Amino acid sequence: MIDEEIYDMAELFKMFSDPTRIKILLSLFESELNVTQIVDKIGATQTAVSHQLRALKQNHLVKCRREGKKMIYSLADDHVETIINMAIEHIEE
């Protein structure tokens, strides 16, 4: 494994180190949501959710699409759910 891949892997794992980001990702397991829906679901401020969504999007863990004036967020791919499910399985052992 080359240094760049190691760096990228470390950056990926950093994304899973924040409880708000984990809550956002878990909320997107069920369905696509806009920022207001995520705020309501996880109980964080809109500022915090928007900030964390930006980081998650930059790290390719969520994607978004525009629907009218709202941005609708979803998991970027199945790997995100797999990583979280593996972490849950590991801590429950």
All heavy atoms as an XYZ file, in Angstrom:
753
protein
N       0.847     -1.176      0.000
C       0.000      0.000      0.000
C       0.896      1.245      0.000
O       1.839      1.328      0.771
C      -0.894     -0.031      1.243
C      -1.910      1.054      1.267
S      -3.147      0.858      2.580
C      -4.253     -0.267      1.795
N       0.569      2.196     -0.845
C       1.389      3.400     -0.940
C       0.930      4.443      0.088
O      -0.190      4.366      0.613
C       1.375      3.985     -2.364
C      -0.043      4.382     -2.787
C       1.971      2.996     -3.356
C      -0.113      5.114     -4.106
N       1.791      5.401      0.360
C       1.516      6.420      1.380
C       0.217      7.183      1.116
O      -0.529      7.485      2.046
C       2.669      7.413      1.485
C       3.870      6.825      2.207
O       3.727      5.756      2.844
O       4.955      7.429      2.144
N      -0.052      7.488     -0.137
C      -1.271      8.234     -0.472
C      -2.518      7.440     -0.077
O      -3.477      7.999      0.455
C      -1.313      8.566     -1.964
C      -2.514      9.410     -2.347
C      -2.536      9.791     -3.812
O      -1.464      9.795     -4.453
O      -3.628     10.076     -4.312
N      -2.510      6.141     -0.317
C      -3.651      5.299      0.067
C      -3.798      5.237      1.585
O      -4.918      5.259      2.106
C      -3.486      3.887     -0.493
C      -3.601      3.818     -1.999
C      -3.241      2.454     -2.564
O      -2.329      1.790     -2.017
O      -3.874      2.056     -3.551
N      -2.694      5.186      2.281
C      -2.726      5.168      3.749
C      -3.303      6.487      4.265
O      -4.148      6.491      5.160
C      -1.322      4.894      4.320
C      -0.910      3.454      3.981
C      -1.275      5.145      5.823
C       0.533      3.140      4.259
N      -2.883      7.589      3.697
C      -3.403      8.899      4.079
C      -4.913      8.961      3.821
O      -5.675      9.405      4.678
C      -2.683     10.010      3.312
C      -3.276     11.371      3.546
C      -2.967     12.099      4.692
C      -4.170     11.924      2.635
C      -3.530     13.345      4.923
C      -4.742     13.172      2.860
C      -4.420     13.874      4.009
O      -4.997     15.094      4.227
N      -5.342      8.512      2.627
C      -6.758      8.533      2.272
C      -7.576      7.665      3.226
O      -8.694      8.029      3.606
C      -6.970      8.064      0.830
C      -6.460      9.070     -0.188
O      -6.184     10.234      0.183
O      -6.328      8.681     -1.374
N      -7.027      6.523      3.617
C      -7.723      5.636      4.551
C      -7.869      6.313      5.918
O      -8.930      6.253      6.541
C      -6.976      4.309      4.697
C      -7.774      3.272      5.466
S      -6.897      1.703      5.680
C      -6.375      1.309      4.044
N      -6.815      6.971      6.369
C      -6.872      7.687      7.650
C      -7.923      8.792      7.604
O      -8.688      8.983      8.560
C      -5.501      8.259      7.992
N      -7.997      9.508      6.500
C      -9.009     10.556      6.332
C     -10.419      9.972      6.352
O     -11.328     10.555      6.933
C      -8.771     11.339      5.037
C      -7.585     12.261      5.079
C      -7.703     13.329      6.152
O      -8.720     14.032      6.195
O      -6.763     13.448      6.960
N     -10.590      8.830      5.712
C     -11.897      8.172      5.713
C     -12.316      7.817      7.140
O     -13.436      8.116      7.569
C     -11.856      6.905      4.855
C     -13.116      6.030      4.908
C     -14.309      6.756      4.291
C     -12.870      4.712      4.215
N     -11.411      7.219      7.897
C     -11.747      6.828      9.262
C     -12.003      8.042     10.154
O     -12.808      7.958     11.087
C     -10.695      5.896      9.850
C     -10.824      4.492      9.334
C      -9.805      3.919      8.586
C     -11.963      3.731      9.590
C      -9.930      2.624      8.105
C     -12.095      2.444      9.118
C     -11.071      1.881      8.356
N     -11.375      9.172      9.874
C     -11.653     10.392     10.630
C     -13.115     10.803     10.492
O     -13.700     11.348     11.422
C     -10.767     11.549     10.144
C      -9.366     11.508     10.643
C      -8.618     12.726     10.127
C      -7.141     12.629     10.382
N      -6.403     13.764      9.808
N     -13.700     10.540      9.340
C     -15.095     10.906      9.119
C     -16.039     10.146     10.051
O     -17.132     10.612     10.348
C     -15.507     10.652      7.656
C     -14.909     11.616      6.674
S     -15.532     13.299      6.904
C     -14.158     14.053      7.756
N     -15.610      8.996     10.515
C     -16.441      8.188     11.405
C     -16.148      8.471     12.880
O     -16.626      7.765     13.757
C     -16.247      6.699     11.103
C     -16.721      6.314      9.729
C     -15.810      6.160      8.692
C     -18.065      6.119      9.465
C     -16.235      5.814      7.423
C     -18.501      5.783      8.193
C     -17.588      5.628      7.169
N     -15.367      9.517     13.149
C     -14.966      9.804     14.528
C     -15.859     10.825     15.220
O     -15.655     11.122     16.388
C     -13.511     10.288     14.567
O     -13.410     11.565     13.961
N     -16.832     11.363     14.526
C     -17.697     12.389     15.096
C     -19.118     11.847     15.275
O     -19.720     11.371     14.307
C     -17.718     13.606     14.170
C     -18.564     14.723     14.719
O     -18.024     15.542     15.477
O     -19.772     14.760     14.408
N     -19.666     11.921     16.493
C     -21.015     11.388     16.738
C     -22.103     12.011     15.855
O     -23.019     11.310     15.415
C     -21.270     11.705     18.216
C     -19.916     11.805     18.814
C     -19.039     12.383     17.730
N     -22.001     13.307     15.569
C     -23.008     13.941     14.711
C     -22.951     13.369     13.300
O     -23.995     13.096     12.691
C     -22.826     15.471     14.681
O     -22.931     15.973     16.019
C     -23.872     16.141     13.803
N     -21.759     13.153     12.783
C     -21.640     12.566     11.443
C     -22.208     11.154     11.421
O     -22.901     10.768     10.469
C     -20.181     12.582     10.974
C     -19.688     13.973     10.614
C     -18.376     13.943      9.865
N     -17.258     13.521     10.673
C     -16.368     14.334     11.220
N     -16.474     15.641     11.072
N     -15.368     13.859     11.928
N     -21.938     10.375     12.473
C     -22.484      9.010     12.539
C     -24.011      9.064     12.574
O     -24.684      8.303     11.866
C     -21.945      8.251     13.777
C     -20.430      8.065     13.692
C     -22.659      6.911     13.950
C     -19.966      7.113     12.620
N     -24.572      9.973     13.363
C     -26.035     10.106     13.435
C     -26.618     10.469     12.070
O     -27.659      9.951     11.673
C     -26.433     11.158     14.468
C     -26.223     10.731     15.891
C     -26.591     11.867     16.849
C     -26.282     11.518     18.276
N     -26.620     12.643     19.181
N     -25.952     11.366     11.364
C     -26.414     11.749     10.022
C     -26.395     10.536      9.098
O     -27.377     10.258      8.401
C     -25.549     12.890      9.439
C     -25.801     14.189     10.208
C     -25.821     13.070      7.946
C     -24.811     15.302      9.902
N     -25.292      9.803      9.092
C     -25.197      8.628      8.221
C     -26.258      7.597      8.572
O     -26.915      7.048      7.679
C     -23.787      8.026      8.302
C     -22.668      8.897      7.724
C     -21.307      8.327      8.061
C     -22.834      9.076      6.222
N     -26.460      7.353      9.860
C     -27.488      6.390     10.270
C     -28.876      6.847      9.845
O     -29.709      6.027      9.435
C     -27.442      6.171     11.784
C     -26.241      5.390     12.306
C     -26.174      5.470     13.831
C     -26.285      3.940     11.844
N     -29.140      8.142      9.922
C     -30.453      8.649      9.516
C     -30.693      8.459      8.023
O     -31.835      8.327      7.580
C     -30.616     10.117      9.901
O     -29.849     10.965      9.078
N     -29.610      8.419      7.251
C     -29.742      8.245      5.793
C     -29.836      6.779      5.375
O     -30.031      6.492      4.197
C     -28.577      8.943      5.083
C     -28.552     10.464      5.225
C     -27.270     11.036      4.628
C     -29.777     11.095      4.577
N     -29.707      5.857      6.330
C     -29.879      4.425      6.016
C     -31.286      4.179      5.481
O     -31.485      3.382      4.578
C     -29.707      3.573      7.271
C     -28.293      3.144      7.568
C     -27.203      3.891      7.178
C     -28.068      1.981      8.269
C     -25.909      3.489      7.478
C     -26.786      1.563      8.574
C     -25.701      2.319      8.175
N     -32.265      4.831      6.074
C     -33.678      4.558      5.786
C     -34.164      5.208      4.499
O     -34.910      4.609      3.745
C     -34.539      5.030      6.952
C     -34.206      4.331      8.254
C     -34.836      5.020      9.453
O     -35.828      5.753      9.277
O     -34.331      4.807     10.563
N     -33.776      6.476      4.296
C     -34.272      7.191      3.119
C     -33.461      8.452      2.880
O     -32.672      8.868      3.726
C     -35.746      7.574      3.313
O     -35.869      8.479      4.393
N     -33.688      9.051      1.738
C     -33.096     10.346      1.428
C     -33.774     11.393      2.306
O     -34.971     11.303      2.570
C     -33.329     10.709     -0.037
C     -32.684      9.788     -1.033
C     -32.979     10.219     -2.455
O     -34.109     10.677     -2.734
O     -32.086     10.085     -3.293
N     -33.004     12.388      2.726
C     -33.551     13.432      3.591
C     -32.966     14.790      3.220
O     -31.840     14.870      2.739
C     -33.200     13.145      5.059
C     -33.690     11.840      5.674
C     -33.024     11.608      7.021
C     -35.203     11.847      5.814
N     -33.734     15.852      3.498
C     -33.177     17.189      3.363
C     -32.612     17.618      4.720
O     -32.773     16.905      5.713
C     -34.203     18.185      2.801
C     -35.390     18.398      3.726
O     -35.240     18.508      4.950
N     -36.576     18.473      3.151
N     -31.965     18.761      4.775
C     -31.301     19.207      5.997
C     -32.297     19.321      7.152
O     -32.021     18.871      8.267
C     -30.566     20.553      5.779
C     -30.024     21.091      7.083
C     -29.442     20.386      4.771
N     -33.457     19.906      6.914
C     -34.464     20.070      7.969
C     -34.892     18.726      8.533
O     -35.028     18.569      9.755
C     -35.688     20.836      7.429
O     -35.244     22.083      6.881
C     -36.702     21.092      8.525
N     -35.079     17.748      7.681
C     -35.468     16.412      8.140
C     -34.363     15.777      8.971
O     -34.644     15.124      9.975
C     -35.820     15.526      6.943
C     -37.083     15.957      6.226
C     -37.263     15.249      4.897
O     -36.326     15.105      4.117
N     -38.492     14.815      4.643
N     -33.123     15.959      8.561
C     -31.996     15.418      9.331
C     -31.927     16.095     10.695
O     -31.754     15.430     11.721
C     -30.666     15.574      8.558
C     -30.690     14.735      7.277
C     -29.480     15.176      9.439
C     -29.549     15.004      6.316
N     -32.067     17.419     10.718
C     -32.065     18.169     11.976
C     -33.125     17.617     12.915
O     -32.865     17.347     14.091
C     -32.299     19.682     11.711
C     -32.647     20.420     12.993
C     -31.078     20.299     11.044
N     -34.335     17.429     12.408
C     -35.434     16.906     13.224
C     -35.140     15.497     13.717
O     -35.457     15.147     14.848
C     -36.747     16.900     12.429
C     -37.263     18.308     12.144
O     -36.801     19.269     12.810
O     -38.122     18.440     11.250
N     -34.545     14.706     12.878
C     -34.300     13.302     13.205
C     -33.195     13.113     14.242
O     -33.303     12.247     15.111
C     -33.959     12.537     11.925
C     -34.187     11.075     12.003
C     -34.291     10.492     10.617
C     -34.828      9.100     10.787
N     -35.428      8.536      9.657
N     -32.134     13.916     14.156
C     -30.997     13.674     15.058
C     -30.904     14.689     16.194
O     -30.105     14.516     17.110
C     -29.647     13.601     14.299
C     -29.223     14.964     13.754
C     -29.711     12.567     13.192
C     -27.795     14.983     13.260
N     -31.678     15.758     16.127
C     -31.691     16.726     17.213
C     -30.482     17.635     17.295
O     -30.151     18.122     18.364
N     -29.836     17.873     16.185
C     -28.701     18.803     16.144
C     -29.164     20.110     15.512
O     -30.257     20.183     14.947
C     -27.559     18.200     15.334
N     -28.338     21.139     15.600
C     -28.690     22.407     14.975
C     -28.504     22.319     13.462
O     -27.738     21.489     12.966
C     -27.813     23.555     15.511
O     -26.458     23.331     15.091
C     -27.899     23.666     17.025
N     -29.199     23.205     12.760
C     -29.064     23.223     11.304
C     -27.632     23.567     10.899
O     -27.096     22.995      9.951
C     -30.039     24.209     10.678
C     -29.981     24.195      9.159
C     -31.099     24.977      8.516
O     -32.066     25.337      9.164
N     -30.963     25.226      7.238
N     -26.999     24.449     11.639
C     -25.610     24.822     11.345
C     -24.685     23.616     11.469
O     -23.851     23.375     10.590
C     -25.145     25.942     12.300
O     -26.033     27.054     12.164
C     -23.730     26.380     11.995
N     -24.852     22.859     12.555
C     -24.002     21.681     12.778
C     -24.227     20.638     11.692
O     -23.269     20.067     11.155
C     -24.269     21.077     14.152
N     -25.493     20.401     11.350
C     -25.806     19.402     10.323
C     -25.237     19.832      8.970
O     -24.603     19.033      8.277
C     -27.330     19.151     10.244
C     -27.690     18.337      9.008
C     -27.816     18.453     11.507
N     -25.429     21.082      8.612
C     -24.902     21.571      7.328
C     -23.385     21.453      7.264
O     -22.829     21.046      6.240
C     -25.317     23.031      7.106
O     -26.712     23.128      6.969
N     -22.729     21.814      8.357
C     -21.267     21.719      8.424
C     -20.799     20.271      8.247
O     -19.879     19.997      7.468
C     -20.781     22.281      9.766
C     -19.319     22.125      9.985
N     -18.378     22.908      9.351
C     -18.624     21.265     10.766
C     -17.169     22.533      9.733
N     -17.283     21.538     10.593
N     -21.449     19.343      8.938
C     -21.051     17.939      8.864
C     -21.409     17.330      7.507
O     -20.653     16.508      6.983
C     -21.666     17.136     10.008
C     -21.232     17.592     11.381
C     -19.721     17.550     11.585
O     -18.978     16.938     10.833
N     -19.264     18.209     12.635
N     -22.526     17.734      6.934
C     -22.881     17.242      5.597
C     -21.838     17.661      4.570
O     -21.492     16.890      3.675
C     -24.266     17.743      5.182
C     -25.444     17.000      5.770
C     -26.735     17.765      5.520
C     -25.548     15.586      5.202
N     -21.329     18.868      4.710
C     -20.295     19.353      3.795
C     -19.058     18.455      3.875
O     -18.501     18.044      2.852
C     -19.933     20.804      4.126
C     -19.012     21.459      3.123
C     -18.749     22.948      3.414
N     -19.943     23.692      3.774
C     -20.211     24.137      5.012
N     -19.372     23.932      6.005
N     -21.323     24.803      5.254
N     -18.642     18.135      5.102
C     -17.472     17.263      5.288
C     -17.739     15.870      4.732
O     -16.885     15.281      4.061
C     -17.104     17.186      6.767
N     -18.926     15.337      4.995
C     -19.276     13.998      4.500
C     -19.317     13.969      2.970
O     -18.881     12.998      2.347
C     -20.616     13.549      5.083
C     -20.611     13.242      6.579
C     -22.046     13.123      7.103
C     -19.821     11.969      6.865
N     -19.820     15.035      2.377
C     -19.877     15.111      0.911
C     -18.472     15.213      0.311
O     -18.161     14.542     -0.669
C     -20.734     16.306      0.489
C     -20.992     16.356     -0.985
C     -21.914     17.493     -1.344
C     -22.029     17.573     -2.854
N     -22.360     18.894     -3.325
N     -17.618     16.037      0.920
C     -16.242     16.189      0.423
C     -15.468     14.878      0.498
O     -14.560     14.644     -0.298
C     -15.510     17.260      1.227
C     -15.974     18.657      0.916
C     -15.368     19.690      1.844
O     -14.835     19.367      2.906
N     -15.466     20.958      1.459
N     -15.853     14.021      1.432
C     -15.178     12.733      1.594
C     -15.946     11.582      0.937
O     -15.691     10.415      1.229
C     -14.933     12.467      3.082
C     -13.796     13.292      3.599
O     -12.645     12.925      3.460
N     -14.108     14.454      4.173
N     -16.885     11.929      0.089
C     -17.617     10.972     -0.754
C     -18.402      9.930      0.045
O     -18.525      8.778     -0.377
C     -16.659     10.283     -1.734
C     -15.788     11.241     -2.471
N     -16.271     12.089     -3.438
C     -14.472     11.522     -2.350
C     -15.286     12.836     -3.897
N     -14.181     12.517     -3.247
N     -18.926     10.351      1.205
C     -19.755      9.443      2.005
C     -21.236      9.726      1.817
O     -22.073      8.846      2.025
C     -19.379      9.536      3.488
C     -17.962      9.063      3.791
C     -17.600      9.349      5.238
C     -17.800      7.587      3.483
N     -21.578     10.960      1.425
C     -22.952     11.291      1.062
C     -22.939     11.989     -0.287
O     -21.923     12.535     -0.724
C     -23.665     12.181      2.112
C     -23.754     11.505      3.454
C     -23.032     13.541      2.216
N     -24.072     11.962     -0.931
C     -24.251     12.692     -2.184
C     -25.546     13.486     -2.047
O     -26.347     13.236     -1.134
C     -24.295     11.741     -3.382
C     -25.413     10.728     -3.331
C     -25.332      9.746     -4.484
C     -26.449      8.704     -4.339
N     -26.388      7.702     -5.381
N     -25.742     14.439     -2.920
C     -26.962     15.232     -2.850
C     -27.454     15.558     -4.248
O     -26.716     15.479     -5.226
C     -26.736     16.501     -2.038
S     -25.555     17.646     -2.753
N     -28.729     15.897     -4.256
C     -29.362     16.338     -5.504
C     -30.342     17.444     -5.142
O     -30.827     17.510     -4.016
C     -30.073     15.182     -6.207
C     -31.208     14.573     -5.422
C     -31.849     13.382     -6.157
N     -32.812     12.736     -5.300
C     -34.041     13.171     -5.059
N     -34.470     14.283     -5.640
N     -34.864     12.519     -4.260
N     -30.583     18.306     -6.083
C     -31.492     19.425     -5.847
C     -32.914     19.003     -6.209
O     -33.150     18.398     -7.243
C     -31.079     20.636     -6.672
C     -31.946     21.856     -6.414
C     -31.407     23.098     -7.086
N     -30.139     23.532     -6.537
C     -29.975     24.185     -5.392
N     -31.018     24.465     -4.653
N     -28.788     24.568     -4.987
N     -33.834     19.363     -5.318
C     -35.259     19.150     -5.568
C     -35.956     20.465     -5.247
O     -36.204     20.769     -4.086
C     -35.782     18.013     -4.681
C     -37.153     17.506     -5.070
C     -37.519     16.262     -4.295
O     -37.108     15.163     -4.720
O     -38.187     16.414     -3.260
N     -36.217     21.257     -6.281
C     -36.734     22.603     -6.061
C     -35.678     23.440     -5.381
O     -34.555     23.560     -5.856
N     -36.019     24.002     -4.209
C     -35.058     24.819     -3.466
C     -34.284     24.004     -2.444
O     -33.357     24.512     -1.823
C     -35.788     25.946     -2.744
C     -36.379     26.983     -3.680
C     -37.022     28.102     -2.912
C     -37.585     29.143     -3.875
N     -38.151     30.282     -3.161
N     -34.646     22.738     -2.260
C     -34.023     21.912     -1.226
C     -32.979     20.969     -1.816
O     -33.111     20.501     -2.934
C     -35.075     21.087     -0.493
C     -36.056     21.935      0.277
C     -37.035     21.084      1.023
C     -37.985     21.988      1.789
N     -38.930     21.226      2.575
N     -31.968     20.711     -0.998
C     -30.971     19.701     -1.340
C     -31.365     18.427     -0.605
O     -31.632     18.458      0.603
C     -29.570     20.139     -0.911
C     -29.076     21.382     -1.621
S     -28.998     21.215     -3.410
C     -27.613     20.129     -3.589
N     -31.398     17.333     -1.331
C     -31.775     16.041     -0.775
C     -30.505     15.194     -0.671
O     -29.797     15.012     -1.661
C     -32.816     15.319     -1.664
C     -34.010     16.237     -1.955
C     -33.247     14.009     -1.037
C     -34.794     16.672     -0.749
N     -30.237     14.680      0.526
C     -29.014     13.924      0.792
C     -29.294     12.435      0.903
O     -30.354     12.024      1.376
C     -28.356     14.424      2.090
C     -27.824     15.822      1.941
C     -28.638     16.924      2.176
C     -26.523     16.044      1.521
C     -28.154     18.212      2.011
C     -26.035     17.333      1.348
C     -26.854     18.411      1.593
O     -26.384     19.679      1.415
N     -28.318     11.645      0.471
C     -28.385     10.182      0.593
C     -26.960      9.659      0.754
O     -25.988     10.379      0.526
C     -29.047      9.573     -0.643
O     -28.303      9.865     -1.807
N     -26.862      8.393      1.149
C     -25.549      7.764      1.248
C     -24.937      7.690     -0.151
O     -25.650      7.442     -1.125
C     -25.660      6.367      1.846
C     -26.180      6.286      3.281
C     -26.302      4.826      3.714
C     -25.286      7.047      4.236
N     -23.644      7.857     -0.238
C     -22.974      7.869     -1.535
C     -23.038      6.511     -2.223
O     -23.190      6.429     -3.435
C     -21.528      8.318     -1.388
N     -22.906      5.435     -1.428
C     -22.980      4.089     -1.988
C     -23.164      3.077     -0.859
O     -23.184      3.443      0.318
C     -21.756      3.758     -2.847
C     -20.440      3.887     -2.094
O     -20.368      3.446     -0.928
O     -19.477      4.410     -2.675
N     -23.274      1.817     -1.219
C     -23.509      0.753     -0.238
C     -22.337      0.539      0.712
O     -22.510     -0.003      1.798
C     -23.819     -0.570     -0.950
C     -25.151     -0.531     -1.680
O     -26.003      0.311     -1.336
O     -25.340     -1.337     -2.603
N     -21.144      0.954      0.310
C     -19.966      0.758      1.165
C     -20.104      1.492      2.496
O     -19.633      1.007      3.524
C     -18.686      1.236      0.456
C     -18.353      0.425     -0.732
N     -18.412      0.928     -2.005
C     -17.959     -0.859     -0.847
C     -18.063     -0.014     -2.863
N     -17.789     -1.112     -2.191
N     -20.743      2.651      2.476
C     -20.899      3.446      3.699
C     -21.695      2.652      4.729
O     -21.301      2.530      5.891
C     -21.573      4.799      3.401
C     -21.752      5.613      4.677
C     -20.780      5.584      2.358
N     -22.799      2.093      4.297
C     -23.625      1.293      5.202
C     -22.874      0.048      5.669
O     -22.951     -0.330      6.840
C     -24.939      0.899      4.511
C     -25.956      0.326      5.458
C     -27.330      0.199      4.849
O     -27.594      0.756      3.770
O     -28.162     -0.481      5.471
N     -22.118     -0.562      4.788
C     -21.331     -1.747      5.147
C     -20.303     -1.419      6.231
O     -20.170     -2.160      7.207
C     -20.619     -2.320      3.899
O     -21.610     -2.685      2.930
C     -19.772     -3.524      4.250
N     -19.596     -0.307      6.080
C     -18.588      0.087      7.070
C     -19.235      0.296      8.433
O     -18.740     -0.188      9.452
C     -17.841      1.362      6.611
C     -16.988      1.071      5.384
C     -16.983      1.932      7.742
C     -16.482      2.312      4.667
N     -20.355      1.008      8.456
C     -21.030      1.274      9.735
C     -21.569     -0.018     10.335
O     -21.425     -0.252     11.543
C     -22.136      2.322      9.562
C     -21.484      3.677      9.259
C     -23.015      2.412     10.805
C     -22.438      4.779      8.958
N     -22.168     -0.864      9.519
C     -22.690     -2.132     10.038
C     -21.570     -3.013     10.591
O     -21.755     -3.685     11.617
C     -23.484     -2.875      8.969
C     -24.855     -2.272      8.764
O     -25.431     -1.682      9.675
N     -25.388     -2.417      7.563
N     -20.416     -3.003      9.940
C     -19.276     -3.778     10.451
C     -18.795     -3.208     11.787
O     -18.433     -3.962     12.691
C     -18.148     -3.806      9.424
C     -18.502     -4.636      8.196
S     -17.186     -4.647      6.984
C     -16.086     -5.816      7.747
N     -18.797     -1.887     11.923
C     -18.401     -1.260     13.185
C     -19.380     -1.631     14.298
O     -18.969     -1.959     15.418
C     -18.325      0.257     13.023
N     -20.670     -1.613     13.991
C     -21.690     -1.991     14.972
C     -21.488     -3.439     15.398
O     -21.500     -3.759     16.589
C     -23.113     -1.765     14.405
C     -23.383     -0.276     14.244
C     -24.164     -2.426     15.299
C     -24.627      0.052     13.428
N     -21.284     -4.288     14.434
C     -21.057     -5.715     14.725
C     -19.821     -5.888     15.606
O     -19.817     -6.675     16.562
C     -20.897     -6.479     13.413
C     -20.772     -7.972     13.571
C     -20.635     -8.667     12.219
O     -21.335     -8.286     11.270
O     -19.810     -9.603     12.124
N     -18.777     -5.146     15.306
C     -17.529     -5.263     16.077
C     -17.720     -4.825     17.534
O     -17.254     -5.514     18.444
C     -16.440     -4.408     15.413
C     -15.135     -4.444     16.141
N     -14.291     -5.535     16.092
C     -14.543     -3.529     16.930
C     -13.238     -5.285     16.845
N     -13.362     -4.074     17.359
N     -18.413     -3.710     17.757
C     -18.570     -3.236     19.134
C     -19.563     -4.065     19.941
O     -19.527     -4.061     21.158
C     -18.930     -1.732     19.214
C     -20.273     -1.465     18.554
C     -17.836     -0.888     18.617
C     -20.777     -0.052     18.737
N     -20.439     -4.786     19.232
C     -21.424     -5.620     19.930
C     -20.885     -6.999     20.281
O     -21.556     -7.761     20.962
C     -22.700     -5.739     19.091
C     -23.480     -4.444     19.050
C     -24.743     -4.527     18.198
O     -24.886     -5.503     17.414
O     -25.571     -3.619     18.314
N     -19.683     -7.333     19.835
C     -19.093     -8.648     20.129
C     -18.725     -8.761     21.585
O     -18.338     -7.870     22.260
C     -17.854     -8.897     19.284
C     -18.183     -9.203     17.847
C     -16.939     -9.511     17.035
O     -15.804     -9.275     17.467
O     -17.123    -10.007     15.924
